[in-house]
């Protein structure tokens, strides 16, 4: 088991998934309206809530426990199967009520269709956990790359033929089905019809804390879209959702690669805080090195980027990105803390921290909803700023570290990225914007200048990061 090897295969898988997501994002932005994307966002909100109950934290248990028995695996599999069918029926018959709650009648039928993913994901989740526990990330990468590619092609064909948000629903169901088949094939574990409540109870404490954490984390992460959907409608939600997706790409993909591959290793190093801390700090350095310039760069070219790749109908996004981009830098580091707490089995502290996070974030979003979506994203940024230090402090404390170690290793990337942003804004306002050139060429010039500036400054002030990055590759 090797962290670098894990990261390599997870990275390959995630690069393919990011590529398909980016292609899909640009493709669907031209063939779907903001309202259609807003409707899909409402479906995603509902599915995310159901997924809290769907997993029950059992996936993390399979990875985290030092010894896992066949009895426990069979019990979890059969419990998941029953739970998945129950959740499908619950959502299916609650579709009308949920449609009324979100004041959007168009979500009822597609919600019944997308609910089919719950039993599929429940059945196959344990196979993925077993593969991750055994660090078989090469097999996982093969399955996820193939599934992402096929699902995207089918969805794009449907969108081109005016299928609307049903193209995205099909993409979701097809990806779940194909990945499930692939995980089962590579895992080669055959379950038996055995369910022992004693096995379930033996991991209930960990599981209950994980569900509570995910439940609270859900509202802190999705309250913005829930409030926007009810207060501002599907059209504004579609604009916000697309801006949020652009912000989330570094968190969901770059951070996800490192966290997903880090969690199994930290779990195996539970008695070795020194090496655990070194691994964690290296991952935070890489996250800061990559995410900070991406987000500051996106904020500096937000107008040119949106009008070049998405089109004029998404004209609200540039102003939203100015605040969502720095929010992503903060969230990219905070999102790694869960892996630390889970690897140490300290899910009770994770729940407490998540409760505080939720109170701060939901409160800020609720206050912002009394104004408009532009004010709301500013309050959202402030709330993330407030919870950053406590989250990082307690995570580092679990590994015997402190905030000084974190800031010492990451502050240069933030300051260089901020300097890059100020440089690009200044050049754009006083020089580049006055040039008589096409928007696409304008964007390329800005990206080129920003990339050269950042790479040269990092090479001058902290060149060892390139050796670390080469070692990961």
Phi and psi in degrees as a GROMACS rama.xvg file:
@    title "Ramachandran Plot"
@    xaxis  label "Phi"
@    yaxis  label "Psi"
@TYPE xy
-139.488  127.8  UNK-2
-63.0675  -44.6406  UNK-3
-61.5005  -40.7613  UNK-4
-65.7456  -40.9297  UNK-5
-59.3577  -48.5189  UNK-6
-61.7943  -37.9941  UNK-7
-59.8166  -49.05  UNK-8
-75.3112  -37.0638  UNK-9
-64.0482  -37.5368  UNK-10
-63.7561  -44.3495  UNK-11
-60.4285  -46.0042  UNK-12
-59.7355  -43.9474  UNK-13
-72.0841  -32.6723  UNK-14
-61.006  -43.3305  UNK-15
-64.8557  -43.5974  UNK-16
-65.9211  -39.1503  UNK-17
-64.179  -42.5533  UNK-18
-61.0103  -45.1373  UNK-19
-66.2098  -36.7492  UNK-20
-66.5836  -42.5987  UNK-21
-66.0621  -43.9494  UNK-22
-61.4113  -45.0246  UNK-23
-62.5424  -41.2472  UNK-24
-60.1382  -48.1194  UNK-25
-69.7503  -38.3627  UNK-26
-66.523  -49.8419  UNK-27
-68.878  -27.619  UNK-28
-64.7833  -22.7683  UNK-29
-90.9329  -25.601  UNK-30
-106.484  -11.6941  UNK-31
-114.029  147.473  UNK-32
-85.7012  162.24  UNK-33
-55.0683  -36.3384  UNK-34
-67.2362  -41.9448  UNK-35
-62.8327  -40.8015  UNK-36
-67.5281  -33.8274  UNK-37
-64.7239  -39.6555  UNK-38
-62.9675  -43.074  UNK-39
-63.3522  -34.1738  UNK-40
-65.9553  -37.2342  UNK-41
-63.6296  -43.2023  UNK-42
-60.5186  -40.1323  UNK-43
-64.2192  -39.7593  UNK-44
-59.4907  -46.1548  UNK-45
-65.2407  -44.5032  UNK-46
-63.8289  -38.1843  UNK-47
-63.0016  -37.3347  UNK-48
-66.499  -44.8902  UNK-49
-63.5904  -34.9523  UNK-50
-64.4564  -22.3033  UNK-51
-61.3444  -45.8597  UNK-52
-77.1378  -34.3316  UNK-53
-57.2996  -43.4718  UNK-54
-85.589  -35.2491  UNK-55
60.215  13.1068  UNK-56
77.7264  4.56016  UNK-57
-69.6688  -30.634  UNK-58
-61.0801  -44.0344  UNK-59
-66.4051  -33.1697  UNK-60
-64.4678  -43.615  UNK-61
-57.613  -38.4071  UNK-62
-79.3095  -40.4785  UNK-63
-76.6989  -37.808  UNK-64
-66.3085  138.595  UNK-65
-69.6252  -35.4549  UNK-66
-126.329  131.077  UNK-67
-126.869  131.006  UNK-68
-100.647  159.775  UNK-69
-63.5013  -34.5518  UNK-70
-60.4253  -44.464  UNK-71
-67.9088  -41.2714  UNK-72
-62.1137  -43.477  UNK-73
-66.0487  -40.1678  UNK-74
-63.8381  -43.5805  UNK-75
-65.3523  -41.9194  UNK-76
-60.1123  -49.801  UNK-77
-71.1928  -34.1189  UNK-78
-64.3322  -43.0779  UNK-79
-62.212  -39.35  UNK-80
-61.1856  -48.1486  UNK-81
-63.9703  -43.8453  UNK-82
-64.2264  -40.6049  UNK-83
-61.5367  -42.6719  UNK-84
-66.246  -39.2903  UNK-85
-63.3956  -42.668  UNK-86
-67.3156  -37.9613  UNK-87
-59.3929  -48.0921  UNK-88
-65.5831  -37.9011  UNK-89
-63.5745  -47.8458  UNK-90
-67.2231  -39.5856  UNK-91
-58.4184  -46.3386  UNK-92
-85.9242  -6.06161  UNK-93
-101.746  2.38759  UNK-94
-58.0767  -40.745  UNK-95
-63.9314  -44.1911  UNK-96
-62.6389  -44.1501  UNK-97
-65.3043  -35.2465  UNK-98
-61.9359  -41.9508  UNK-99
-67.946  -38.8388  UNK-100
-61.7987  -43.8222  UNK-101
-87.5933  2.92892  UNK-102
56.7546  38.2262  UNK-103
-139.556  95.8862  UNK-104
-64.0747  -20.0275  UNK-105
-74.6732  -8.04453  UNK-106
-88.7665  -12.1483  UNK-107
-60.6627  -57.2475  UNK-108
-64.9918  -49.404  UNK-109
-61.4248  -28.575  UNK-110
-66.65  -39.1378  UNK-111
-63.2218  -34.6885  UNK-112
-74.0538  -47.945  UNK-113
-69.0776  -19.2288  UNK-114
-64.0637  -17.2714  UNK-115
-61.0887  -21.281  UNK-116
-69.4473  -23.3533  UNK-117
-64.3087  -53.357  UNK-118
-65.0827  -32.7331  UNK-119
-62.8146  -50.199  UNK-120
-65.6751  -35.8631  UNK-121
-65.1063  -40.2262  UNK-122
-66.0187  -38.5188  UNK-123
-95.4982  -8.90577  UNK-124
-62.0475  -35.9443  UNK-125
-68.7517  -31.5651  UNK-126
-66.1842  -40.9522  UNK-127
-63.6183  -41.5914  UNK-128
-62.937  -39.8057  UNK-129
-64.8437  -42.4473  UNK-130
-63.7834  -41.1  UNK-131
-68.5235  -39.1058  UNK-132
-59.5285  -39.1826  UNK-133
-87.5131  7.06577  UNK-134
56.2001  37.4552  UNK-135
-90.8801  59.9546  UNK-136
-75.9282  -18.3252  UNK-137
-64.4021  -47.3252  UNK-138
-64.3167  -40.0923  UNK-139
-61.9063  -42.2075  UNK-140
-62.3146  -42.8216  UNK-141
-58.393  -47.1634  UNK-142
-64.6465  -47.5688  UNK-143
-69.7283  -35.9828  UNK-144
-64.7302  -48.9562  UNK-145
-61.1496  -46.1689  UNK-146
-64.8928  -41.6278  UNK-147
-61.7768  -43.6843  UNK-148
-65.3582  -48.7771  UNK-149
-64.7388  -44.7636  UNK-150
-62.2862  -38.4601  UNK-151
-65.9493  -45.4385  UNK-152
-59.0771  -47.3545  UNK-153
-62.1987  -43.9047  UNK-154
-64.7029  -40.4605  UNK-155
-65.1697  -40.7266  UNK-156
-61.8719  -42.0436  UNK-157
-66.7449  -41.761  UNK-158
-64.7651  -39.5912  UNK-159
-62.714  -30.5942  UNK-160
-95.1002  26.404  UNK-161
64.2765  36.9309  UNK-162
-81.5743  -8.49835  UNK-163
62.9373  -140.283  UNK-164
-70.8297  -11.9403  UNK-165
-65.8242  -23.8634  UNK-166
-65.6788  -38.8055  UNK-167
-71.7318  -35.6939  UNK-168
-63.9899  -43.6428  UNK-169
-61.6953  -40.4941  UNK-170
-59.8788  -42.8127  UNK-171
-63.7427  -48.0878  UNK-172
-66.9996  -39.753  UNK-173
-67.7806  -40.5213  UNK-174
-63.0977  -43.7957  UNK-175
-61.3996  -42.8619  UNK-176
-67.2859  -47.7901  UNK-177
-67.1264  -42.1442  UNK-178
-65.2179  -38.541  UNK-179
-60.2297  -46.3429  UNK-180
-61.5866  -42.8915  UNK-181
-65.612  -43.306  UNK-182
-63.9405  -40.7184  UNK-183
-62.937  -41.3901  UNK-184
-63.2903  -47.0969  UNK-185
-78.4434  -26.8184  UNK-186
-72.6367  -39.2771  UNK-187
59.8115  24.8066  UNK-188
-97.7506  129.177  UNK-189
-107.622  115.259  UNK-190
-75.931  161.567  UNK-191
-121.431  156.017  UNK-192
-73.9366  69.2505  UNK-193
-130.078  125.762  UNK-194
-135.219  112.295  UNK-195
-111.325  114.495  UNK-196
-63.9752  -24.917  UNK-197
-64.4551  -38.956  UNK-198
-64.1559  -42.9581  UNK-199
-63.5867  -42.9041  UNK-200
-64.7517  -31.4265  UNK-201
-64.8602  -24.0863  UNK-202
-114.722  11.5523  UNK-203
-64.8821  -36.8117  UNK-204
-60.2743  -49.7688  UNK-205
-61.7798  -45.6933  UNK-206
-62.9415  -44.1448  UNK-207
-62.4211  -41.4236  UNK-208
-66.4734  -37.0867  UNK-209
-65.7426  -42.4434  UNK-210
-64.5703  -42.7828  UNK-211
-62.1913  -43.971  UNK-212
-59.3138  -48.8084  UNK-213
-65.018  -36.1253  UNK-214
-63.8875  -47.6093  UNK-215
-68.9494  -42.3283  UNK-216
-62.0888  -33.6428  UNK-217
-57.7874  -48.6998  UNK-218
-70.323  -32.758  UNK-219
-70.9072  -29.1806  UNK-220
-91.6071  -25.1938  UNK-221
-115.591  -4.64836  UNK-222
-60.7455  -32.3747  UNK-223
-61.3896  -46.1915  UNK-224
-72.6487  -33.8465  UNK-225
-63.1848  -47.0314  UNK-226
-66.4022  -41.9709  UNK-227
-64.1915  -40.5151  UNK-228
-61.6029  -41.6001  UNK-229
-79.9219  -35.028  UNK-230
-93.5469  -31.8837  UNK-231
-116.506  -12.1811  UNK-232
93.9179  168.644  UNK-233
-66.4502  -31.2568  UNK-234
-65.1281  -49.6965  UNK-235
-66.3414  -37.1287  UNK-236
-61.8348  -37.9147  UNK-237
-61.4419  -42.3605  UNK-238
-64.1647  -48.079  UNK-239
-64.3285  -41.3935  UNK-240
-61.5974  -41.9578  UNK-241
-67.8042  -40.4579  UNK-242
-62.402  -40.7  UNK-243
-66.1799  -37.7769  UNK-244
-62.3054  -40.9772  UNK-245
-62.5618  -37.9938  UNK-246
-69.3641  -37.8188  UNK-247
-76.9807  -16.6784  UNK-248
-53.1547  -48.0815  UNK-249
-67.0391  -31.6855  UNK-250
-72.8652  -49.7914  UNK-251
-71.3542  -25.3576  UNK-252
-109.955  -54.7135  UNK-253
-69.8389  -52.2768  UNK-254
-64.7046  -38.1291  UNK-255
-60.5617  -40.5725  UNK-256
-58.6776  -48.8087  UNK-257
-71.1421  -41.375  UNK-258
-69.886  -41.9708  UNK-259
-62.5233  -40.0458  UNK-260
-83.0714  -21.1665  UNK-261
-79.3322  -37.9995  UNK-262
-54.8868  -50.0279  UNK-263
-61.327  -35.7753  UNK-264
-69.8167  -46.0633  UNK-265
-61.0937  -35.9513  UNK-266
-64.4687  -35.1278  UNK-267
-78.4594  -16.8367  UNK-268
-107.21  36.3196  UNK-269
-62.1237  -26.2722  UNK-270
-100.198  7.64477  UNK-271
-125.636  81.193  UNK-272
-66.8975  -33.0366  UNK-273
-62.0874  -51.5841  UNK-274
-70.432  -32.6041  UNK-275
-61.997  -44.0558  UNK-276
-64.2045  -42.2476  UNK-277
-60.5245  -44.2282  UNK-278
-62.0583  -43.3393  UNK-279
-66.5402  -44.4251  UNK-280
-64.13  -39.5769  UNK-281
-60.714  -39.5281  UNK-282
-67.9195  -39.1231  UNK-283
-66.3342  -35.3847  UNK-284
-63.3483  -45.2662  UNK-285
-64.4724  -39.2854  UNK-286
-62.4345  -46.9099  UNK-287
-64.0442  -40.3878  UNK-288
-61.4376  -38.0512  UNK-289
-91.3462  -47.6512  UNK-290
-71.6568  -41.3791  UNK-291
-58.0287  -51.5944  UNK-292
-67.6999  -33.6838  UNK-293
-61.0511  -46.1236  UNK-294
-75.7388  -41.9062  UNK-295
-65.1062  -36.2982  UNK-296
-65.1232  -43.3644  UNK-297
-62.9315  -39.5266  UNK-298
-63.6491  -36.4242  UNK-299
-74.9809  -24.8886  UNK-300
-118.052  22.0853  UNK-301
-58.37  -42.8566  UNK-302
-64.9379  -49.353  UNK-303
-64.3271  -40.0682  UNK-304
-63.0904  -48.9271  UNK-305
-64.6478  -45.7395  UNK-306
-73.7635  -21.4112  UNK-307
-81.7523  -45.1599  UNK-308
-102.733  -26.3734  UNK-309
-106.735  -34.929  UNK-310
107.414  168.642  UNK-311
-70.6509  -21.5575  UNK-312
-70.7443  -9.96613  UNK-313
-105.569  41.0011  UNK-314
-71.3905  -9.66995  UNK-315
-83.4946  -19.7706  UNK-316
-63.9014  -43.4741  UNK-317
-54.966  -42.107  UNK-318
-68.9569  -32.1899  UNK-319
-70.9845  -37.395  UNK-320
-65.6761  -26.6359  UNK-321
-58.7195  -29.5859  UNK-322
-104.214  -30.0047  UNK-323
-73.0385  -30.2831  UNK-324
-62.6801  -52.0309  UNK-325
-66.1476  -27.0023  UNK-326
-62.1223  -37.803  UNK-327
-63.9755  -35.3375  UNK-328
-62.0309  -41.4896  UNK-329
-68.7874  -48.7511  UNK-330
-65.6873  -29.1017  UNK-331
-59.4069  -38.0083  UNK-332
-81.8407  -41.2241  UNK-333
-59.9224  -36.7865  UNK-334
-66.273  -13.9995  UNK-335
-83.8999  -15.8684  UNK-336
-67.7803  -29.9416  UNK-337
-59.6155  -37.9516  UNK-338
-62.9353  -34.8789  UNK-339
-68.0437  -50.9571  UNK-340
-62.6867  -41.6606  UNK-341
-68.18  -37.6208  UNK-342
-65.3139  -27.5573  UNK-343
-93.5379  2.51685  UNK-344
69.309  13.6008  UNK-345
-96.4081  61.2955  UNK-346
-74.9149  -19.8645  UNK-347
-66.3446  -41.5413  UNK-348
-67.821  -36.4467  UNK-349
-59.9409  -41.1774  UNK-350
-64.1713  -44.6839  UNK-351
-61.7651  -45.0764  UNK-352
-63.7429  -40.0306  UNK-353
-65.7154  -34.7767  UNK-354
-61.4015  -45.8366  UNK-355
-62.6166  -44.6551  UNK-356
-56.2643  -45.9515  UNK-357
-63.8602  -42.6806  UNK-358
-60.8194  -45.8589  UNK-359
-66.2172  -47.56  UNK-360
-70.4401  -47.5084  UNK-361
-64.9033  -39.0386  UNK-362
-61.0042  -43.9005  UNK-363
-64.4573  -41.8853  UNK-364
-66.6188  -39.9901  UNK-365
-62.4635  -42.5396  UNK-366
-63.7393  -43.0388  UNK-367
-64.0079  -26.7207  UNK-368
-68.9915  -14.9365  UNK-369
-75.8054  -11.1883  UNK-370
-109.2  -100.715  UNK-371
-148.403  176.013  UNK-372
-66.1481  -27.2193  UNK-373
-66.3304  -42.1597  UNK-374
-69.6184  -37.18  UNK-375
-58.3525  -43.7834  UNK-376
-68.261  -28.0652  UNK-377
-68.2729  -42.6908  UNK-378
-65.3047  -34.8658  UNK-379
-63.4476  -41.7422  UNK-380
-62.2724  -45.5939  UNK-381
-61.1389  -41.2127  UNK-382
-63.0018  -39.5985  UNK-383
-67.7574  -34.5668  UNK-384
-63.3838  -38.3172  UNK-385
-69.9901  -34.1898  UNK-386
-90.9791  -6.52518  UNK-387
-61.6782  -54.4778  UNK-388
-61.7529  -47.6801  UNK-389
-59.8181  -41.1069  UNK-390
-62.831  -47.9214  UNK-391
-68.8197  -35.7416  UNK-392
-60.4176  -50.1879  UNK-393
-71.0524  -33.2464  UNK-394
-66.0255  -46.1912  UNK-395
-65.7499  -34.3715  UNK-396
-61.3375  -34.6234  UNK-397
-60.3767  -28.0095  UNK-398
-105.298  8.2348  UNK-399
81.4214  19.2631  UNK-400
-108.257  -173.827  UNK-401
-150.342  174.828  UNK-402
-67.881  -29.8795  UNK-403
-59.9696  -42.8803  UNK-404
-61.1864  -41.9763  UNK-405
-62.812  -53.0773  UNK-406
-64.099  -37.3205  UNK-407
-60.3332  -35.3203  UNK-408
-91.5952  -13.3094  UNK-409
-124.866  -15.4778  UNK-410
-64.3166  -30.4725  UNK-411
-63.5531  -39.2678  UNK-412
-65.8251  -38.1635  UNK-413
-66.3058  -46.6278  UNK-414
-66.4922  -39.2826  UNK-415
-65.6204  -40.3561  UNK-416
-65.5185  -40.2039  UNK-417
-64.4495  -40.7512  UNK-418
-63.2143  -39.9607  UNK-419
-60.5514  -43.5326  UNK-420
-60.2702  -48.1073  UNK-421
-63.6049  -37.8512  UNK-422
-63.742  -45.8104  UNK-423
-66.3489  -40.6867  UNK-424
-63.7709  -41.8772  UNK-425
-64.7425  -47.6821  UNK-426
-61.7437  -39.8363  UNK-427
-66.6166  -42.038  UNK-428
-73.2596  -32.3524  UNK-429
-110.392  -7.14175  UNK-430
-139.521  -63.4367  UNK-431
-64.5693  -40.6795  UNK-432
-63.3854  -25.4629  UNK-433
-81.695  -10.4708  UNK-434
-75.4116  141.86  UNK-435
-87.881  78.0708  UNK-436
-134.227  162.213  UNK-437
-68.8215  155.213  UNK-438
-59.553  -40.5605  UNK-439
-63.4395  -42.8782  UNK-440
-66.5346  -38.5808  UNK-441
-55.6847  -47.1759  UNK-442
-63.7918  -43.7812  UNK-443
-61.7045  -40.9121  UNK-444
-62.4826  -43.6169  UNK-445
-62.6924  -44.637  UNK-446
-64.0779  -43.5065  UNK-447
-62.131  -47.3176  UNK-448
-62.0073  -44.8326  UNK-449
-62.6444  -43.2958  UNK-450
-64.957  -44.644  UNK-451
-62.8568  -44.7208  UNK-452
-58.524  -49.1945  UNK-453
-65.5586  -47.5745  UNK-454
-62.413  -42.5888  UNK-455
-65.9581  -42.0083  UNK-456
-67.0633  -41.2218  UNK-457
-65.5042  -40.9984  UNK-458
-61.6393  -34.4976  UNK-459
-76.7413  -39.7026  UNK-460
-98.7661  -26.3918  UNK-461
-153.922  61.9206  UNK-462
-69.4842  -15.2782  UNK-463
-66.5784  -17.2574  UNK-464
-63.8659  -29.3475  UNK-465
-68.7249  -34.7966  UNK-466
-67.9524  -39.9312  UNK-467
-64.0573  -42.1061  UNK-468
-66.2592  -39.9072  UNK-469
-63.9687  -37.7929  UNK-470
-64.9584  -35.5859  UNK-471
-67.8153  -41.2498  UNK-472
